Amino acid sequence: MYPFSYVKAKSLKEAGEFLAAHPDAKLLAGGMTLIPTLKARLAQPSHLVDIGGLAELAGIKEGAGKLLIAGGTRHHEVATSDAVKKAIPALAYLANLIGDPQVRNRGTIGGSVANNDPAADYPAAVLGLGATVVTTRREIAAEDFFQGMFTTALAPGEIVVRLVFPVAKRAAYAKFPHPASGYAMAGVFVAETATGVRVAVTGAAPGVFRWKEAEAALGRNFNPAALAGLAVNADELNEDIHATREYRANLVAVMARRAVAQITGK
Ligand SMILES: Cc1cc2nc3c(=O)[nH]c(=O)nc-3n(C[C@H](O)[C@H](O)[C@H](O)COP(=O)(O)OP(=O)(O)OC[C@H]3O[C@@H](n4cnc5c(N)ncnc54)[C@H](O)[C@@H]3O)c2cc1C
């Protein structure tokens, strides 16, 4: 680990001002991604600006067809929240599949979406539900927020304040975890929303994406059988020592059917 200075922010405003004055500083939330990155000497920030305890980044609220989850909310809180379980049970289920108890007790939803790991779970829910990312500067639709591997629309110094999820009529998430890391080899979030069916895929490609053919098929017939014969384009998927493109394409189809089956019970 390279040496750095530690700063505990007292407010979002203070954190933002500090980042503006120190371009090589980095935010520290749960540290579940950042600390291993620093330990491996893959980053060399001048300062870590700790936003972990900020009241402005805490809390879950539900009302008017929306679920608001503050950026500093830890995965365990999402997984066990009565409000989340009532409004979008699939989101609580997804949060409980992240990592292990240590990771879920430290990692935050804001840190996860800001990091945009291509195998992370939350991006599938954020895109699948058509959520909005509220930052210290603006509101960003999920479609515009995720921009490929570890890349988002966030500008330097911009902080994720909360996620706003429209409450879906029905939703489910199915994940095939990598047996060693627990990250998604493929994870598919299916939601029946006020504007139609949405299907978002994580883990399989360089970034989270919507599977439009599956959305159209499920829009006509919301049943696992509607996905028979459909496949994502394997050429656009990841290939590595863990799985070929074709294997990942098959996993996506299987996870999509499982997610729909969770909803329909068929
Ligand atoms: C062993 C292990 C297993 C894991 N398994 C999974 C898994 O199965 N699924 C999964 O999805 N994830 C998994 N993770 C990642 C975990 O979910 C992390 O918590 C998450 O990716 C980062 O959140 P964090 O709060 O720890 O952020 P940090 O590590 O503190 O920060 C990550 C990055 O985001 C930035 N950042 C943090 N908060 C904000 C904010 N509010 N606004 C803007 N930028 C911000 C930081 O500057 C940093 O660049 C795993 C991690 C570990 C260590």
Ligand as a Chemical Component Dictionary entry (heavy atoms), coordinates in Angstrom:
data_LIG
# 
_chem_comp.id                   LIG 
_chem_comp.type                 NON-POLYMER 
_chem_comp.pdbx_formal_charge   0 
_chem_comp.three_letter_code    LIG 
# 
loop_
_chem_comp_atom.comp_id 
_chem_comp_atom.atom_id 
_chem_comp_atom.alt_atom_id 
_chem_comp_atom.type_symbol 
_chem_comp_atom.charge 
_chem_comp_atom.model_Cartn_x 
_chem_comp_atom.model_Cartn_y 
_chem_comp_atom.model_Cartn_z 
_chem_comp_atom.pdbx_ordinal 
LIG C1  C1  C 0 -14.584 -10.776 -0.822 1  
LIG C2  C2  C 0 -15.519 -9.852  -1.553 2  
LIG C3  C3  C 0 -16.609 -10.386 -2.206 3  
LIG C4  C4  C 0 -17.492 -9.539  -2.885 4  
LIG N1  N1  N 0 -18.554 -10.104 -3.520 5  
LIG C5  C5  C 0 -19.418 -9.309  -4.186 6  
LIG C6  C6  C 0 -20.556 -9.854  -4.833 7  
LIG O1  O1  O 0 -20.819 -11.058 -4.811 8  
LIG N2  N2  N 0 -21.380 -8.997  -5.495 9  
LIG C7  C7  C 0 -21.156 -7.637  -5.527 10 
LIG O2  O2  O 0 -21.940 -6.914  -6.129 11 
LIG N3  N3  N 0 -20.102 -7.087  -4.914 12 
LIG C8  C8  C 0 -19.237 -7.896  -4.232 13 
LIG N4  N4  N 0 -18.164 -7.324  -3.592 14 
LIG C9  C9  C 0 -17.960 -5.850  -3.657 15 
LIG C10 C10 C 0 -18.730 -5.168  -2.542 16 
LIG O3  O3  O 0 -20.112 -5.214  -2.832 17 
LIG C11 C11 C 0 -18.303 -3.691  -2.318 18 
LIG O4  O4  O 0 -18.938 -3.306  -1.161 19 
LIG C12 C12 C 0 -18.685 -2.660  -3.354 20 
LIG O5  O5  O 0 -18.269 -2.977  -4.625 21 
LIG C13 C13 C 0 -18.031 -1.319  -3.034 22 
LIG O6  O6  O 0 -18.718 -0.695  -1.989 23 
LIG P1  P1  P 0 -17.932 -0.010  -0.803 24 
LIG O7  O7  O 0 -18.945 0.741   -0.025 25 
LIG O8  O8  O 0 -17.127 -1.018  -0.071 26 
LIG O9  O9  O 0 -17.014 1.045   -1.568 27 
LIG P2  P2  P 0 -15.449 1.442   -1.447 28 
LIG O10 O10 O 0 -14.611 0.203   -1.590 29 
LIG O11 O11 O 0 -15.253 2.265   -0.224 30 
LIG O12 O12 O 0 -15.342 2.346   -2.724 31 
LIG C14 C14 C 0 -15.393 1.809   -4.036 32 
LIG C15 C15 C 0 -15.242 2.942   -5.063 33 
LIG O13 O13 O 0 -16.413 3.746   -5.094 34 
LIG C16 C16 C 0 -16.121 5.106   -4.717 35 
LIG N5  N5  N 0 -17.253 5.512   -3.881 36 
LIG C17 C17 C 0 -17.649 4.942   -2.719 37 
LIG N6  N6  N 0 -18.796 5.502   -2.278 38 
LIG C18 C18 C 0 -19.134 6.444   -3.212 39 
LIG C19 C19 C 0 -20.223 7.353   -3.328 40 
LIG N7  N7  N 0 -21.223 7.419   -2.425 41 
LIG N8  N8  N 0 -20.249 8.183   -4.402 42 
LIG C20 C20 C 0 -19.263 8.146   -5.343 43 
LIG N9  N9  N 0 -18.201 7.301   -5.279 44 
LIG C21 C21 C 0 -18.142 6.454   -4.224 45 
LIG C22 C22 C 0 -14.790 5.043   -3.998 46 
LIG O14 O14 O 0 -14.053 6.238   -4.106 47 
LIG C23 C23 C 0 -14.104 3.893   -4.729 48 
LIG O15 O15 O 0 -13.559 4.351   -5.958 49 
LIG C24 C24 C 0 -17.268 -8.140  -2.899 50 
LIG C25 C25 C 0 -16.161 -7.593  -2.223 51 
LIG C26 C26 C 0 -15.295 -8.440  -1.557 52 
LIG C27 C27 C 0 -14.121 -7.835  -0.842 53 
# 
loop_
_chem_comp_bond.comp_id 
_chem_comp_bond.atom_id_1 
_chem_comp_bond.atom_id_2 
_chem_comp_bond.value_order 
_chem_comp_bond.pdbx_ordinal 
LIG C1  C2  SING 1  
LIG C2  C3  SING 2  
LIG C2  C26 DOUB 3  
LIG C3  C4  DOUB 4  
LIG C4  N1  SING 5  
LIG C4  C24 SING 6  
LIG N1  C5  DOUB 7  
LIG C5  C6  SING 8  
LIG C5  C8  SING 9  
LIG C6  O1  DOUB 10 
LIG C6  N2  SING 11 
LIG N2  C7  SING 12 
LIG C7  O2  DOUB 13 
LIG C7  N3  SING 14 
LIG N3  C8  DOUB 15 
LIG C8  N4  SING 16 
LIG N4  C9  SING 17 
LIG N4  C24 SING 18 
LIG C9  C10 SING 19 
LIG C10 O3  SING 20 
LIG C10 C11 SING 21 
LIG C11 O4  SING 22 
LIG C11 C12 SING 23 
LIG C12 O5  SING 24 
LIG C12 C13 SING 25 
LIG C13 O6  SING 26 
LIG O6  P1  SING 27 
LIG P1  O7  DOUB 28 
LIG P1  O8  SING 29 
LIG P1  O9  SING 30 
LIG O9  P2  SING 31 
LIG P2  O10 DOUB 32 
LIG P2  O11 SING 33 
LIG P2  O12 SING 34 
LIG O12 C14 SING 35 
LIG C14 C15 SING 36 
LIG C15 O13 SING 37 
LIG C15 C23 SING 38 
LIG O13 C16 SING 39 
LIG C16 N5  SING 40 
LIG C16 C22 SING 41 
LIG N5  C17 SING 42 
LIG N5  C21 SING 43 
LIG C17 N6  DOUB 44 
LIG N6  C18 SING 45 
LIG C18 C19 SING 46 
LIG C18 C21 DOUB 47 
LIG C19 N7  SING 48 
LIG C19 N8  DOUB 49 
LIG N8  C20 SING 50 
LIG C20 N9  DOUB 51 
LIG N9  C21 SING 52 
LIG C22 O14 SING 53 
LIG C22 C23 SING 54 
LIG C23 O15 SING 55 
LIG C24 C25 DOUB 56 
LIG C25 C26 SING 57 
LIG C26 C27 SING 58 
# 
